[in-house]
Amino acid sequence: MGELPVALVWDEALLEYRFNSDHPMDPVRLDLTARLCREFGLFDGAHVQRLETGIASDAVLGTVHSGDYISAVKNAAERGHASEDHGLGTEDTPVFSEIHLGAARIVDGTRQCAQALVEGTAVRALNFAGGMHHAARSRAGGFCVYNDSAVAIALLLEQGTRRVVYIDVDAHHGDGTQDIFYDDPRVMTISIHQTGVALYPGTGFPNETGGPGAEGSAVNIALPENTGDAGWLRAFHAVVPQLVAAFEPEVIVSQHGCDSHRDDPLSDLLLSVDAHRQSALDIAHLADEHCEGRWIATGGGGYAVHTVVPRSWTHLTGVIVGAPLSLKTPVPGAWRDYVRERHQVLTPETMGDDAELWWRSWELGYDPSDAVDRAVMQTRREIFPLYGLDPWFD
């Protein structure tokens, strides 16, 4: 698998998507991820092509966003005007001068990933600066302005891809991407996240299953607080592989927000970097099994910007390029020294969290006293019958 042609997006201009000095989405997380990837030589393989970014055109953005919304974003950038109707100028998504250009540059990176798959120059592709899953057709939200994954999916469909599965493992529900494709039976959106009862954006419940003619195309696994690695991996494996197999996609697009980590300040799922790595391996396996390897991955949320995000997304990069890093691999001293000297932060010594990744297979039975199992069963009951699957035994 190491020689599959891979496209990787990295461009320092992506660091310009920066709301303000106090905002939790600090682009330092991107810079440190790129530096850590370089330390491991993950950008350097002969089968790896680096993609630099441009600015997505209004026509490209318009494949998933309304013209009025694009105009509102540009107006916010040029004149500093907030637009409550469009979610611009809020505490989460404040206005800044580069808001249009920065967001459109992220879109262009993920669009290029899709184009590389369409042209056959890559089988796998990654833009860890992407994953802006809260951006809806006409509204910003949750730090997200333009939805790069949705643009990539739209391009794939336009170029003849018949079915796409979008898998979102961010701690927060992938509401924007779901909403954009809610009525499209060619796209299955699967989001596994902390329940909206306890976390932004307050959506993503199992009964959100797709619009008329697209029933079963939206899949939501809403997990309780404090789920942990074993519960999260049990839930993933109890729902995702079965539905991917039933849907028969030609491409998988995934969002790898790592804000589910136990050290993240914005969620309560309590996962480890080890589980993040495992989820990337599992999605890679699904792409290999069902899509001849065709897979586009993005980043997403992640607010432990020095200690968690760079390790998680470096693992993702390793999986994408076919060179997974061991969890016991030491974090390079030069990188740790840089973070300590530049940011005054002590970082972990190894690439893993020394977590125990055993999880109980669904085949061992449903436990109605377990909150995770109840969440899983809600999703299976809503979706599995629509694909001829048994919620209890498949």
C-alpha positions in Angstrom: 0.0 0.0 0.0 3.0 2.3 0.5 3.3 3.1 -3.2 -0.3 4.3 -3.9 0.0 7.7 -5.5 -0.8 10.3 -2.8 -1.5 14.1 -3.0 -0.8 16.2 0.1 -1.8 19.8 0.5 0.5 22.1 2.4 1.1 25.8 1.9 2.1 28.3 4.6 -0.5 30.7 3.2 -3.0 28.4 4.9 -1.9 30.0 8.1 -3.7 33.2 7.1 -7.0 31.7 8.2 -6.8 33.2 11.6 -9.7 34.9 13.4 -7.9 36.7 16.2 -5.2 36.1 18.8 -7.6 34.7 21.4 -9.6 32.4 19.1 -9.3 28.6 19.8 -8.8 27.8 16.2 -5.1 28.8 16.2 -3.3 28.1 12.9 -0.2 27.2 14.9 -1.8 23.7 14.9 -1.2 23.5 11.2 2.3 24.8 11.3 3.3 22.4 14.0 1.6 19.5 12.1 3.6 20.3 9.0 6.8 20.6 10.9 6.2 17.2 12.6 5.4 15.6 9.3 8.6 16.9 7.9 10.6 15.5 10.8 9.3 12.1 9.9 9.9 12.6 6.1 6.2 12.1 5.4 6.1 14.8 2.7 9.1 13.3 0.8 8.1 9.9 -0.7 8.5 9.5 -4.5 4.8 8.6 -4.7 3.8 11.8 -2.8 2.9 15.0 -4.7 2.7 18.2 -2.8 -0.2 20.5 -3.7 0.1 24.3 -3.1 -3.1 26.3 -2.9 -4.8 29.0 -4.8 -8.0 30.8 -4.1 -11.2 29.0 -5.0 -13.3 30.9 -7.5 -16.8 32.1 -6.8 -18.0 29.5 -9.3 -16.3 26.7 -7.3 -17.7 28.0 -4.0 -21.1 28.3 -5.7 -21.3 24.6 -6.2 -22.3 24.3 -2.6 -22.8 27.9 -1.3 -25.4 30.5 -2.3 -24.3 33.6 -4.2 -25.8 35.9 -1.5 -23.7 34.1 1.1 -20.4 34.4 -0.9 -21.2 38.1 -1.3 -21.7 38.5 2.5 -18.4 36.8 3.2 -16.6 39.1 0.8 -18.4 42.2 2.3 -17.3 41.1 5.7 -13.7 40.8 4.5 -13.6 44.1 2.7 -15.7 46.3 5.0 -15.6 44.4 8.3 -19.4 44.1 8.2 -21.0 41.4 10.3 -24.1 39.6 9.0 -26.1 37.8 11.6 -28.3 36.2 9.0 -25.2 34.5 7.5 -23.5 33.7 10.9 -20.7 36.2 10.3 -19.4 38.3 13.1 -20.3 36.0 15.9 -18.2 35.0 18.9 -17.4 31.7 17.1 -16.9 33.1 13.7 -15.7 36.7 13.9 -15.0 38.8 10.9 -11.4 39.4 9.8 -9.8 40.9 6.7 -8.7 37.6 5.2 -11.9 35.7 6.0 -12.9 35.2 2.3 -9.4 34.5 0.9 -8.4 32.3 3.8 -11.5 30.2 3.7 -11.4 30.0 -0.2 -7.8 28.9 0.0 -8.7 26.0 2.2 -11.5 25.0 -0.2 -9.0 25.1 -3.1 -6.8 22.6 -1.3 -9.5 20.0 -0.8 -10.8 20.7 -4.4 -7.4 19.9 -5.7 -7.5 16.6 -3.8 -10.7 15.7 -5.5 -9.3 16.8 -8.9 -6.3 14.6 -8.4 -8.5 11.6 -7.8 -10.7 12.4 -10.8 -7.6 12.7 -13.0 -6.0 9.6 -11.6 -2.8 11.3 -10.4 -3.6 10.3 -6.8 -5.6 7.5 -5.1 -5.4 9.0 -1.7 -5.3 12.7 -0.8 -5.1 14.8 2.4 -5.7 18.5 3.3 -5.3 18.6 7.1 -6.1 22.4 7.0 -9.6 21.5 5.7 -12.6 19.8 7.2 -14.8 23.0 7.7 -17.9 20.9 8.4 -20.1 23.5 10.1 -20.3 25.7 7.0 -23.7 25.4 5.5 -25.1 26.5 2.1 -25.8 30.1 3.3 -24.4 30.3 6.8 -21.1 30.2 8.6 -20.8 28.5 12.0 -18.5 26.9 14.5 -15.3 28.5 13.1 -16.2 27.4 9.5 -16.9 29.7 6.6 -16.7 27.7 3.4 -17.3 23.9 3.3 -14.3 22.4 1.5 -15.3 18.8 1.9 -18.7 19.6 0.3 -17.0 21.3 -2.6 -14.8 18.3 -3.1 -17.8 15.9 -3.0 -19.7 18.1 -5.5 -16.7 18.0 -7.9 -16.5 14.2 -7.6 -20.2 13.9 -8.4 -20.0 16.4 -11.3 -17.1 14.4 -12.8 -19.1 11.1 -12.7 -18.6 9.6 -9.3 -21.8 7.7 -8.6 -21.7 7.5 -4.8 -19.6 9.1 -2.1 -19.5 8.3 1.6 -18.5 11.1 3.9 -17.3 10.0 7.4 -16.9 12.7 10.1 -15.2 11.7 13.3 -15.0 15.2 14.8 -16.4 15.6 18.3 -19.0 18.0 16.9 -21.7 17.0 14.5 -20.9 17.6 10.8 -24.1 19.6 10.4 -23.1 21.8 7.4 -22.0 18.9 5.2 -25.0 16.9 6.2 -27.4 19.7 5.4 -25.8 20.4 2.0 -26.3 16.8 0.9 -29.4 16.0 3.0 -31.6 15.5 -0.1 -29.0 13.8 -2.3 -29.2 10.0 -2.4 -25.7 9.8 -4.0 -24.0 11.0 -0.8 -24.1 9.2 2.6 -22.9 11.4 5.4 -21.9 9.5 8.6 -21.1 11.6 11.7 -20.0 10.1 15.0 -19.9 12.8 17.6 -20.8 13.9 21.1 -24.5 14.2 21.5 -26.1 17.6 20.6 -27.8 17.6 24.0 -24.4 18.4 25.5 -22.4 20.1 22.7 -22.5 22.5 19.8 -24.2 22.6 17.3 -27.1 20.8 19.1 -27.9 18.6 16.1 -27.0 15.2 14.8 -29.6 13.0 16.4 -30.3 9.5 15.0 -33.7 10.5 13.6 -31.9 12.9 11.1 -31.8 10.3 8.3 -32.0 12.2 5.0 -34.6 14.1 3.0 -37.4 12.8 0.7 -35.9 10.4 -1.8 -32.7 10.2 0.2 -33.9 8.4 3.3 -30.9 6.7 5.0 -28.3 8.9 3.4 -27.7 10.8 6.7 -26.3 8.7 9.6 -25.8 10.1 13.0 -24.2 8.3 16.0 -24.7 10.7 19.0 -22.5 9.5 21.8 -22.7 10.4 25.5 -20.1 12.4 27.3 -17.1 10.5 28.7 -17.5 7.8 26.0 -13.7 7.0 25.9 -11.7 4.9 23.4 -13.4 1.6 23.9 -16.9 2.9 23.6 -16.1 5.1 20.6 -14.4 2.3 18.7 -17.3 -0.1 19.6 -19.7 2.5 18.2 -17.8 3.1 15.0 -17.4 -0.6 14.2 -21.0 -1.3 15.1 -22.3 1.1 12.4 -19.8 2.4 9.9 -18.4 -0.7 8.2 -21.8 -2.2 7.7 -23.3 0.9 6.1 -20.3 1.6 3.9 -20.5 -1.9 2.5 -24.3 -1.5 1.9 -24.0 1.9 0.2 -21.1 0.8 -2.1 -19.3 4.1 -2.5 -16.7 4.8 -5.2 -14.9 7.4 -3.0 -14.6 8.0 0.8 -14.2 11.6 2.0 -13.4 11.8 5.7 -13.1 14.6 8.3 -10.6 13.9 11.1 -11.3 16.5 13.8 -9.3 15.5 16.8 -11.2 17.6 19.3 -12.5 14.3 20.8 -9.2 14.0 22.7 -9.3 13.8 26.5 -7.2 17.0 26.7 -9.3 19.0 24.3 -11.0 22.0 26.0 -14.1 22.0 23.8 -15.5 18.5 24.2 -16.0 15.6 26.6 -15.5 12.3 24.7 -12.1 11.6 26.3 -10.4 9.8 23.4 -6.6 9.2 22.9 -4.3 9.9 20.0 -4.2 6.1 19.8 -7.9 6.0 18.9 -7.5 8.8 16.4 -4.8 6.8 14.6 -7.0 3.7 14.8 -9.9 5.5 13.2 -7.6 6.6 10.3 -6.5 3.0 9.8 -10.1 1.8 9.9 -11.2 4.4 7.3 -8.2 3.5 5.1 -9.2 -0.2 5.3 -12.8 0.7 4.2 -11.5 2.7 1.3 -9.2 -0.2 0.2 -12.0 -2.7 0.6 -14.8 -0.8 -1.1 -13.3 2.0 -3.2 -10.1 0.6 -4.7 -8.3 2.8 -2.2 -9.9 6.1 -3.3 -9.9 8.3 -0.2 -9.8 12.1 0.5 -9.1 13.0 4.2 -9.3 16.4 5.9 -8.5 17.8 9.3 -11.2 19.6 11.3 -11.5 20.6 14.9 -8.8 20.3 17.5 -7.9 22.8 20.1 -5.1 21.2 22.1 -3.0 22.8 19.4 0.5 22.0 20.7 0.2 18.6 22.4 -2.5 16.7 20.5 -3.3 18.1 17.0 0.2 17.7 15.5 0.5 14.2 16.7 -3.0 13.1 15.6 -2.7 14.6 12.1 0.8 13.4 11.7 -0.5 9.9 12.3 -3.2 10.6 9.7 -0.6 11.7 7.2 1.4 8.6 7.9 -1.6 6.4 7.2 -2.4 8.4 4.0 1.1 8.0 2.6 1.2 4.3 3.5 3.8 4.7 6.3 1.8 4.5 9.6 3.9 5.6 12.6 4.1 3.4 15.7 2.5 4.8 18.8 5.7 4.2 20.6 7.7 6.3 18.2 9.6 9.0 20.1 8.5 12.6 19.1 11.6 14.1 17.5 13.7 16.1 19.9 14.2 19.0 17.5 10.4 19.4 17.2 9.9 19.3 20.9 12.6 21.8 21.4 11.1 24.1 18.8 7.6 24.0 20.5 9.2 24.6 24.0 11.3 27.5 22.8 8.8 29.1 20.5 5.6 28.5 22.4 6.7 27.7 25.9 4.9 24.4 25.9 6.2 21.0 26.9 5.0 18.3 24.5 4.6 14.5 24.9 7.7 12.4 24.4 6.0 9.7 22.3 3.6 9.7 19.4 0.9 7.8 21.4 -0.9 8.2 24.7 -0.2 4.6 25.9 -3.9 3.8 25.7 -5.5 0.4 25.8 -7.4 0.1 22.5 -9.4 -3.1 23.2 -13.1 -2.7 22.4 -16.0 -5.1 22.6 -17.4 -6.2 19.3 -21.1 -5.7 18.7 -21.3 -9.4 17.9 -20.9 -10.0 21.7 -24.3 -8.5 22.2 -26.3 -5.4 23.0 -26.2 -4.1 26.6 -29.3 -1.9 27.2 -27.8 -0.7 30.5 -24.8 0.9 28.6 -25.3 4.5 27.4 -23.0 4.0 24.4 -24.9 0.8 23.4 -28.2 2.6 23.6 -26.9 5.4 21.3 -25.6 2.8 18.8 -28.9 0.9 18.8 -30.8 4.1 18.2 -28.8 4.7 15.0 -29.0 1.0 13.9 -32.8 1.0 14.4 -33.2 4.2 12.3 -30.9 3.3 9.4 -30.2 -0.4 9.1 -33.6 -1.5 7.9 -33.4 1.0 5.1 -30.5 -1.0 3.7 -32.0 -4.5 4.5 -29.8 -4.9 7.5 -30.9 -6.3 10.9 -30.4 -3.7 13.7 -29.8 -6.6 16.2 -27.6 -9.0 14.4 -25.9 -7.4 11.3 
